[in-house]
Amino acid sequence: MKELPMDVKEIFDKILDSVKESQSELSLAELGLVKKLRYYAADNTIAVYMNYPGYNPAECPACSVATGIMKGTIERDLKQALLDNFPGWKIEFV
């Protein structure tokens, strides 16, 4: 696998430092919620691999709903930050 150009790595790091989880106000970098970002220059795609902790939705249905909302908000905010820096690119959550 080819190494990321240094400027792209720096942009990714900056994005992960700037996007905050709304309840804790901690950055995605601080929370460790993004496992990795893959940059595919050939087809202008960024693949985002999230690192959400596991849980059992059967134990708490309300928690399942709240977690789904939280994940949706985080992914929306992260996607927007990536598109701000990589306009016209495709962002895929894997």
WOKA-V594218 format. One record per pair of residues at least 6 apart in sequence whose ideal C-beta (glycine too) atoms are under 8 Angstrom apart, sorted by the first residue. I is the first residue (numbers start at 1). J is the second residue. D is the distance in whole Angstrom. If there is no record, write none. Layout:
# WOKA-V594218
i j d
I J D
I J D
This chain:
# WOKA-V594218
i j d
4 12 8
4 39 6
8 39 6
11 85 5
12 37 5
12 39 8
13 29 7
15 78 7
15 81 5
15 82 6
15 85 6
16 27 6
16 28 5
16 29 4
16 34 6
17 27 5
17 28 8
17 29 5
18 27 7
18 81 7
19 27 6
19 28 5
19 74 8
19 77 5
19 78 5
19 81 5
20 26 7
20 27 6
20 28 8
20 77 8
21 27 8
21 28 7
21 31 6
21 33 7
21 70 7
21 74 6
22 70 8
22 73 6
23 70 7
24 31 7
28 34 5
28 74 7
28 78 7
32 51 6
33 50 6
33 51 6
33 52 7
33 74 7
34 48 6
34 49 7
34 50 6
34 51 6
34 78 7
35 49 4
35 50 6
35 51 4
36 49 5
37 46 6
37 47 7
37 48 6
37 49 7
38 46 7
38 47 4
38 49 7
39 46 6
40 46 7
40 47 7
43 90 8
44 86 8
44 88 7
44 89 5
44 90 6
45 89 7
45 90 5
45 91 8
45 92 6
46 82 6
46 86 6
46 89 6
46 90 7
46 91 5
46 92 7
47 92 5
47 93 8
47 94 5
48 75 8
48 78 7
48 79 8
48 82 8
48 91 7
48 92 7
48 93 5
48 94 7
49 94 5
50 71 8
50 74 8
50 75 7
50 93 6
52 67 8
52 71 6
55 63 7
55 64 8
55 67 7
57 63 7
57 64 4
57 67 8
75 93 6
79 91 5
79 93 8
82 89 7
82 91 5
83 89 7
83 91 6
